[in-house]
Each structure stands twice: as structure tokens, then as C-alpha cells.
Amino acid sequence: MSYRGQNYSRLLGMPGFTDESMNIHFKLYEGYVGHFNEMIDILNGTDRDNPAYDAIKEKFAWDFNGVRLHEAYFGNLTKDYKALNPDSGLAREMVKTYGSLESWANDFWEVSSTRGAGWAVLAWDPEGKSLINLWIKGHEVGTLFYCVSLLVNDCFDHAYMTDYGDDRSDYAEAFLKVIDWVEVQKRFDSVVQLSREAEYAL
């Protein structure tokens, strides 16, 4: 069965992001979905002794993560921005870890602005019970075991070059103004609940 992907056209007209830029990005995401489906079709019909099987398995994580990271990215954007509730569980954890919401935002902006091609991610560590802003190089390098992504920013050039040229710092600033904090809070609440359930199961 083919994976159909998601429609994110609701984001057209988002402040700081032209429709041209977003449509280019949607097209790239659709490409990852297509590659993912091609790989599944081949893997389902390929003998494991066939060299093609190993070659596709080696590249599978890149395309799989390309789909999932883009879905997390588009899914945590909104045209109707509302600031994070400072009394929310997520906000309290940010203050606990970074000292203040402003300090968290400055750190996330820094991660988004100063590295190569990849992803800036706010993640929850269910083992350490803490938040961390991390950098994923490409689609794979730098992921932390057990951690769950809550907020994802695409920092490949296709995400910002059309609107911001090579100034990724301005793109990072624009990103912070269109975060769907309701969605991010839902993600946080879900992983915290899973963490608690895991504790009770021990």
C-alpha cells in the first residue's frame, strides 16, 4: 500500500514565507514521499540476497526521515500565530532547562542559524526528563537515542533561499514567529504521558 503523504496547502499565505517558496518546499516533500514508496515497492519484492536490497536499505533512512522530518516541520507551522502559554508544561520545562523562554528562543535561533544543511530540533529526553535543542546533520547524523522531536526547523537551503537568500538568520527569526505552539504542546504532552506510563510499568 502506498503512502499518500499530507497536504499542507493551509500554510500558503503564512507571514514571512512566500507562496512560491512554500510550493517549492511542498514539491520537494512530495519527492521524498515518492522515493519512499518506490523503495517500499522494491523492498517488498526483492530477494535479500540481491545487492539492490542492501543498497536500498542503506539509503532508506534518508528518505524515510525526509518524509517524517518534513511532516513534523510543516505540522508545527501556522498562519495564526499565538505565543506559547507561559503556564504550560512545555514552557515550564523550557524555563527549567534554559532559564527563560527568551533564552530558549535565542538558543534555538542559534542552532538554526549557524550550522550546515540539516535540521534544528527541540527534543524531549524521556530518560533524563529534560529538553534539548539539537542539530541533525542531513537527515540522520546527530539524532539522540530515545529522544522525541517536539519542534522541527528545516535548515536546508531550499527552505529559505527563495525568500532570504543566504541569510539564514533572518529565516530562523521568521520561523520563530510562525510556530504552532498548540501543536508543539500536544507533542510534548504526549511524550510526557508516555514517559510516565513507562515509569509506572517498571
Number of C-alpha atoms within 10 A of each C-alpha: 6 11 10 10 14 15 11 14 12 11 20 16 14 16 16 16 21 15 16 13 16 23 15 14 17 17 11 17 22 18 15 20 22 18 17 22 18 13 18 18 13 13 17 10 9 13 11 11 8 9 10 14 17 13 10 15 13 10 12 17 14 15 20 17 16 21 23 15 21 22 17 18 18 24 18 21 25 22 17 12 16 13 12 16 13 13 8 12 13 23 17 16 17 21 15 13 15 18 12 16 18 12 14 20 16 15 16 22 23 16 20 29 18 11 16 14 17 20 26 26 24 20 21 26 18 19 11 9 11 14 23 19 21 20 25 19 17 16 19 15 11 13 16 16 8 12 19 18 24 23 25 26 27 22 25 17 16 16 19 25 14 15 19 16 12 12 13 22 17 16 22 21 18 17 20 17 17 21 25 21 19 16 17 22 19 13 18 21 16 12 18 18 12 13 17 11 11 11 11 8 7 5
